[in-house]
Amino acid sequence: MDERSALRRLAAALPTAGDDAAVVDGLVVTIDMLHESTDFPAGTNRHTAGWRAVGASLSDVAAMGAAATAAVAAYAAPTLEADELDAFVDGAVDVCESVDAEYVGGDLDTTREFTVSTTALGETDAPVRRSGAKPGDVVCVTGALGRGAAGLRAFESGDVDRGNDLFRFPPRVAAGVALAPYATAMMDSSDGLARSLHQLAEASEVGFDVSWDAVPVHDAVDDYAADEAEKREMTTTVGEDFELVCTVPREAIEDAQSAVSVPFTVVGDVVDDGIRMDGEILPDEGYTHE
C-alpha cells in the first residue's frame, strides 16, 4: 500500500482517530515521525530539527482549531552527542514557546538513521474537522506558500543558513484558534496546497475552484524558481509549508480575516465537485513519505 491507502485503511478501522489530530473529551493529540533521509536535508542542524519536528505536530493541533498545551519527542540517532541533543531540545523548547506551549521531554534511543517521533497536545471544545465544507463557502490559506520548497532549494544549493531559517516555520496555532469559530473545514498544508484540497474535498464530498493568481507566494520562491511553471510547482505541490487551508462561509469572511493576525487570503470557492485551478483540473500531487 502507499501512504494514502494505509491511512484510509486505518481511518476505517479507527473512526475516532480524527483528521490532523484525534480529539478525546476536549484533548487534542497528534503524532508525527520524521527521518533524516526524507525530512532533514543535508545541512539541517539539530536546532532546526527540533523546531521542525515538534512544529509539525503543533501544526496538526492548529489545524483542529485547538490551543496547544505541550509536546514530547522520541529522539534517536546513531550516537547520542551532547551538543546535538542540547541543540535539538533548544529547538523544541523554542517552537513550543512560540505558541505558548511547553516542551516536557520525551525518550532517547540509538538507531542507524536520525529519527524523531513527536507528539503534541492541545485543547478545544469545538474541533474543526475536514468534513464541514459546503458549496458556496470560500477556501482560504494563512501566510504564504512555497516556504518549504524554497528551503529545500536553499539546502540543495549549499546555502544551509538560509535553508535552516526557512525550515523553522511558524506553527499557526493562534490563527487556528482564531479561525475556529468561522471555519467549516480546516487542515494544514504539510502535503501541499493541491493535495490538501483533494483531502478536504474527499472528506467534505465537495469540489474546489481556485485561482493561481490569488495564491499567496512566499518571497523566497522567486529566488529559486527558474520560471512560472516551477514557481507554481513549488507553491502548490511540494508541500512542507505548514500553513492552514480552510473553508469559511462567504458571509463570514470579513470577520474571519479581522480575527486572524497573519495574512489570510481567499484563493477560491467551494463547489459541488471537481478540483480545478483556473478552470483546469488540479492533479492530486504533493508530498509523500517514501
C-alpha positions in Angstrom: 0.0 0.0 0.0 1.0 3.6 -0.5 0.7 6.0 2.4 -2.7 7.3 1.4 -4.2 3.8 1.1 -2.8 2.9 4.5 -4.3 6.0 6.1 -7.7 5.2 4.6 -7.5 1.7 5.9 -6.6 2.9 9.4 -9.4 5.5 9.3 -11.9 2.8 8.5 -10.7 0.7 11.5 -10.3 3.6 13.9 -13.2 6.0 13.4 -12.3 8.2 16.3 -8.7 8.7 15.1 -9.6 12.2 13.8 -8.2 14.3 10.9 -5.0 16.1 11.6 -5.4 15.0 15.2 -7.6 12.9 17.4 -9.9 14.6 19.9 -10.8 12.8 23.1 -13.0 14.7 25.7 -11.6 18.0 24.6 -8.0 16.8 24.5 -6.3 17.0 21.1 -3.5 14.6 20.4 -1.3 14.0 17.3 1.9 12.2 16.5 4.4 12.5 13.7 7.6 10.7 12.7 10.4 12.3 10.8 13.6 10.7 9.3 16.9 12.2 8.3 16.7 10.7 4.7 13.2 12.0 3.9 12.7 15.1 6.2 16.0 16.6 7.2 18.2 17.6 4.1 22.0 17.6 4.5 22.8 20.8 6.4 19.8 20.7 8.7 21.2 21.5 12.2 19.7 19.9 15.3 18.1 23.1 16.5 16.1 23.3 13.2 15.4 19.6 13.5 13.9 20.1 17.0 11.9 23.1 15.9 10.6 21.4 12.7 9.8 18.0 14.2 7.8 19.4 17.1 6.4 22.2 15.0 4.9 19.7 12.6 2.9 18.2 15.4 1.9 21.6 16.7 0.7 22.4 13.2 -1.7 19.5 13.4 -3.1 20.9 16.7 -3.5 24.2 14.9 -5.5 22.6 12.1 -8.1 21.4 14.6 -8.6 24.9 15.9 -7.1 24.0 19.2 -4.8 25.8 21.7 -1.5 23.9 22.0 -0.5 22.9 25.6 2.5 20.6 25.4 4.8 18.4 23.3 7.1 15.5 23.7 9.6 13.8 21.3 11.4 10.5 21.0 14.9 11.2 19.7 17.0 8.5 18.1 20.4 8.8 16.4 23.4 6.6 15.6 25.2 8.2 18.6 24.0 10.5 21.3 26.1 13.6 21.1 25.7 16.1 23.8 25.9 19.2 21.6 23.4 17.8 19.1 21.0 16.7 21.8 21.2 20.1 23.5 20.5 21.9 20.2 17.6 19.7 19.4 16.0 20.3 22.8 16.6 24.1 22.4 14.7 24.0 19.1 11.9 22.0 20.6 11.6 24.4 23.5 11.8 27.5 21.2 9.0 26.3 18.9 6.7 25.4 21.8 7.3 28.8 23.5 6.4 30.5 20.2 2.8 29.1 20.5 2.5 29.3 24.3 3.0 25.6 24.8 5.6 23.7 26.9 8.1 21.1 25.8 8.0 18.5 28.5 10.6 15.9 27.4 10.4 12.5 25.7 12.6 9.5 25.1 16.1 8.6 23.8 17.4 5.7 21.7 20.1 4.8 19.2 19.3 3.8 15.6 21.0 3.7 12.2 19.3 6.9 11.0 18.5 10.1 12.9 14.7 9.7 13.6 12.3 11.8 15.6 8.8 10.9 16.7 6.9 13.8 18.2 3.5 14.1 20.0 1.7 17.4 20.6 -1.3 18.0 22.9 -3.9 20.7 22.7 -7.4 21.6 24.0 -10.6 22.6 22.3 -14.3 22.1 22.9 -15.2 22.7 19.3 -12.7 21.0 17.0 -12.7 21.9 13.3 -12.8 18.8 11.1 -12.0 18.4 7.4 -15.6 17.3 6.6 -17.7 20.5 7.0 -17.0 22.4 3.8 -20.1 23.3 1.8 -20.7 24.6 -1.8 -20.8 28.4 -1.5 -18.1 28.6 1.1 -14.7 30.2 0.1 -11.4 28.5 0.5 -8.6 30.4 2.2 -4.9 30.0 3.3 -2.9 31.6 6.0 0.5 33.1 5.3 2.3 32.4 2.0 3.0 29.1 0.3 6.3 27.8 -1.1 8.5 28.4 2.0 9.2 24.7 2.4 10.1 24.2 -1.2 12.4 27.3 -1.1 14.1 25.8 2.0 14.8 22.6 0.1 16.3 24.5 -2.8 18.5 26.5 -0.4 19.9 23.3 1.1 20.5 21.9 -2.4 22.4 25.0 -3.4 24.6 24.8 -0.3 23.1 27.8 1.5 22.5 25.9 4.7 22.0 29.1 6.8 19.0 30.1 4.7 17.7 26.6 4.5 17.7 26.3 8.2 16.0 29.7 8.6 13.2 28.7 6.1 12.7 25.3 7.7 11.9 26.9 11.0 8.3 27.7 10.0 5.8 29.3 12.4 3.1 26.9 13.5 -0.2 28.6 13.0 -1.8 27.8 16.4 -3.0 31.3 17.2 -4.5 31.5 13.7 -6.2 28.1 14.1 -7.8 29.2 17.4 -8.9 32.5 15.9 -10.4 30.8 12.8 -12.2 28.0 14.7 -15.5 30.0 15.2 -15.7 30.6 11.4 -14.0 27.7 9.6 -16.3 24.9 8.3 -13.3 22.7 7.4 -9.6 23.0 8.0 -6.3 21.2 7.7 -2.6 22.1 7.4 -0.7 22.3 4.1 2.1 20.0 5.0 1.4 17.9 1.9 1.0 20.9 -0.4 -2.0 23.0 -1.4 -3.1 20.7 -4.2 -3.1 17.6 -2.0 -4.8 19.5 0.8 -7.6 20.5 -1.5 -8.0 16.9 -2.6 -8.1 15.7 1.0 -10.6 18.3 2.1 -12.7 17.6 -1.0 -12.8 13.9 -0.2 -13.7 14.4 3.5 -16.4 17.0 2.7 -17.7 15.5 -0.5 -17.3 18.8 -2.4 -15.0 20.3 -5.0 -12.9 23.5 -5.3 -12.3 26.1 -7.9 -9.2 28.1 -7.1 -7.2 30.8 -8.9 -3.4 30.7 -9.3 -3.2 34.5 -9.2 -4.9 34.5 -5.8 -2.4 32.1 -4.2 0.0 34.0 -1.9 3.6 33.0 -2.8 6.4 33.2 -0.3 9.1 35.8 -1.2 11.9 33.2 -1.2 10.3 31.2 -4.1 11.3 33.8 -6.6 14.9 33.3 -5.7 14.9 29.6 -6.7 12.1 29.2 -9.3 13.5 29.2 -12.9 10.2 30.0 -14.5 6.5 30.4 -13.8 5.9 26.6 -14.0 8.5 25.8 -11.4 7.1 28.7 -9.2 3.7 27.1 -9.4 5.0 23.6 -8.6 7.0 24.9 -5.6 3.9 26.7 -4.3 1.2 24.1 -4.8 2.7 20.6 -4.8 6.0 20.4 -2.9 4.4 20.8 0.5 6.2 21.2 3.8 4.7 24.7 4.3 2.5 24.1 7.4 0.1 26.8 6.7 -3.6 26.4 7.3 -6.1 25.7 4.4 -9.7 26.2 5.5 -13.2 26.9 4.2 -15.3 29.8 5.5 -18.9 30.8 4.7 -18.8 33.7 2.3 -20.8 36.0 4.7 -18.2 35.4 7.5 -15.0 36.0 5.6 -14.6 39.6 6.7 -15.0 38.7 10.3 -12.6 35.8 9.9 -9.9 38.0 8.3 -10.3 40.5 11.1 -9.8 37.8 13.7 -6.5 36.5 12.3 -3.3 38.3 13.0 -1.4 36.8 10.0 -2.1 37.2 6.3 -5.3 35.3 5.4 -6.1 35.0 1.7 -9.2 33.8 -0.2 -7.9 31.6 -3.1 -11.1 30.2 -4.5 -14.6 28.8 -4.0 -16.1 25.6 -2.7 -18.2 24.0 -5.5 -20.2 20.8 -5.9 -17.4 18.7 -7.4 -14.1 18.7 -9.3 -10.9 20.3 -8.2 -9.7 23.0 -10.6 -7.2 25.8 -10.8 -8.0 28.4 -13.4 -10.6 26.1 -14.9 -8.1 23.2 -15.4 -8.0 20.0 -13.4 -5.6 20.3 -10.5 -3.9 16.9 -10.1 -3.7 15.2 -6.7 0.1 15.8 -6.3 2.0 16.6 -3.2 4.4 15.4 -0.6 4.5 11.7 0.1 6.5 9.9 2.8 8.8 7.4 1.0 
